[in-house]
Amino acid sequence: MNDGGLAVVRMKPLGAGGGGGERSSASGAPSGVTFSAPKAEVTVDGRLFSYPSHVIAPEMDQQALYDAFMPVNMQAFVDGVNVNVIAYGQTGSGKTHTVFGPPGILARAAAGELGDGVDQDYGLFPRGVLGAVDTVGKLRQEGIAAVLTASAVELSIMGNEDMLARSETAVRRAANDGAGTSQWSSAALGVALDKASDPPRLCGMTELPLDSPADVRLLCGALATRNTAGTLMNNTSSRSHCFAFLTLRVLKDEAGVARVRTSRFQFVDLAGSERLKDAHGASVSWKEGGEALNGMLTNYSLTMLSACVRGLVEAKRKRAKFSFRAFLSDLVDLLQESMTGDAATACFVCLSQAPTNLVHSKFALDFGEVFAQLSAPRPRATKPVPLALLAKQTNATLGEARRALQGSKSGGRLGSRLSRDGG
Ligand SMILES: Nc1ncnc2c1ncn2[C@@H]1O[C@H](COP(=O)(O)OP(=O)(O)OP(=O)(O)O)[C@@H](O)[C@H]1O
């Protein structure tokens, strides 16, 4: 495994659960989906897809998946390269399972039920977090100054939500300390996209320093607040795109100048692509209307992503100019580095074998096919920034934040472990 996993298809086990389309597979109906892991091929409804670099058989467990694809990407991250791990696929096909684990696992981890080590059901992210914490500990033992932080953001129609700030509000509310009684609003916890930075970055989100098992539990608790809802296709369907970030800052001495190199690892659990009729039924009631609208707009951002990838591949073929500016979607901006090849990238197309899902399965494989034609990754380590400059910028940001908070009702009280990210 040395390409990091640019075009991987992961087959969901027949009848693995989740409701909806899987029921028919569980009952043993002919599925119309065949695959060969050794040949890395999938056939859906008679159409052969032979582009995948790997086809993951349903019996491959979470540990084996991590071992096959993640060490090379984790090493790149530690070496200063930005990395994106993306799960794409129709609703209920196993994206959240791949990135985070089965339903409820993060809440159990947050409650301390799973201990401080790697649980067998953990997906790529919790495993990556524990691996990164371990690595940073080793760097520190070698005398290298390194800081690892985590952030988590949901991209939804209500705006981009800071999951750590939201969960802290929830914790305060539960503790009934009187500080967090208001409902969430995007104005209070929203995270903006800074398009001026290169590449575009989310800013204004909480960064949680990861130093101890308690920090990892806090992070799991924040991710467990993911916005999910039951649909006809998945009992616990994620209704948003979820970005979980690890940021690593390492202090280096270069020719007598102290510099900080920053690399970012984005774990991306995309919301499911779905046909509204399949997910919500032919007649959507008022009660379900909000969810259906959410699904429609989520599909819109996925369509935008797909159009961008296709446009870029076509522009490269014709040697024409291409600009990301036309695509009005934070999702596109945040994944830009994967499209240009500047970030190390693993893309997992998750696939259901259920006969009722054949059309969706073909859509998902179509996306993977185009994505696989993007530039081969040629990731470079990010450029270290002088520590003095970073300190100046951070102080300026803190000053602005203080001024903005002056007079605000809450006084900007945040938990002692949380700090606001300046960008
Ligand atoms: N490889 C797998 N092994 C075992 N169970 C799986 C696997 N993939 C998915 N499942 C199970 O199938 C169900 C649906 O999966 P999951 O919620 O991850 O789908 P999803 O693609 O994230 O859906 P949505 O887009 O609707 O959020 C879950 O119960 C999950 O644990």
The ligand as a MOL file (V3000), in Angstrom:
LIG
                    3D

  0  0  0     0  0            999 V3000
M  V30 BEGIN CTAB
M  V30 COUNTS 31 33 0 0 0
M  V30 BEGIN ATOM
M  V30 1 N -18.1100 -2.4830 6.9390 0
M  V30 2 C -19.1340 -2.5710 7.8200 0
M  V30 3 N -19.1480 -3.5570 8.7380 0
M  V30 4 C -20.1670 -3.6700 9.6390 0
M  V30 5 N -21.2190 -2.8240 9.6800 0
M  V30 6 C -21.2620 -1.8230 8.7910 0
M  V30 7 C -20.2310 -1.6490 7.8100 0
M  V30 8 N -20.5450 -0.5870 7.0590 0
M  V30 9 C -21.7150 -0.1050 7.5720 0
M  V30 10 N -22.1350 -0.8420 8.5940 0
M  V30 11 C -23.3430 -0.5930 9.4030 0
M  V30 12 O -24.3990 -0.1710 8.5450 0
M  V30 13 C -25.1510 0.8930 9.1580 0
M  V30 14 C -25.1520 2.1330 8.2660 0
M  V30 15 O -23.8160 2.5950 8.1480 0
M  V30 16 P -23.4030 4.1410 8.2910 0
M  V30 17 O -24.3040 4.8370 9.2690 0
M  V30 18 O -21.9450 4.1780 8.5230 0
M  V30 19 O -23.7670 4.6550 6.8400 0
M  V30 20 P -23.5060 6.0900 6.2140 0
M  V30 21 O -22.9770 5.8540 4.8620 0
M  V30 22 O -22.6810 6.9250 7.1210 0
M  V30 23 O -24.9930 6.6370 6.1310 0
M  V30 24 P -25.5370 8.1700 6.1160 0
M  V30 25 O -24.9710 8.8340 4.9260 0
M  V30 26 O -27.0280 7.9850 6.0270 0
M  V30 27 O -25.0870 8.7520 7.4090 0
M  V30 28 C -24.5160 1.1390 10.5210 0
M  V30 29 O -25.2320 0.3780 11.4720 0
M  V30 30 C -23.1080 0.5880 10.3460 0
M  V30 31 O -22.5010 0.2040 11.5520 0
M  V30 END ATOM
M  V30 BEGIN BOND
M  V30 1 1 1 2
M  V30 2 1 2 3
M  V30 3 2 2 7
M  V30 4 2 3 4
M  V30 5 1 4 5
M  V30 6 2 5 6
M  V30 7 1 6 7
M  V30 8 1 6 10
M  V30 9 1 7 8
M  V30 10 2 8 9
M  V30 11 1 9 10
M  V30 12 1 10 11
M  V30 13 1 11 12
M  V30 14 1 11 30
M  V30 15 1 12 13
M  V30 16 1 13 14
M  V30 17 1 13 28
M  V30 18 1 14 15
M  V30 19 1 15 16
M  V30 20 2 16 17
M  V30 21 1 16 18
M  V30 22 1 16 19
M  V30 23 1 19 20
M  V30 24 2 20 21
M  V30 25 1 20 22
M  V30 26 1 20 23
M  V30 27 1 23 24
M  V30 28 2 24 25
M  V30 29 1 24 26
M  V30 30 1 24 27
M  V30 31 1 28 29
M  V30 32 1 28 30
M  V30 33 1 30 31
M  V30 END BOND
M  V30 END CTAB
M  END
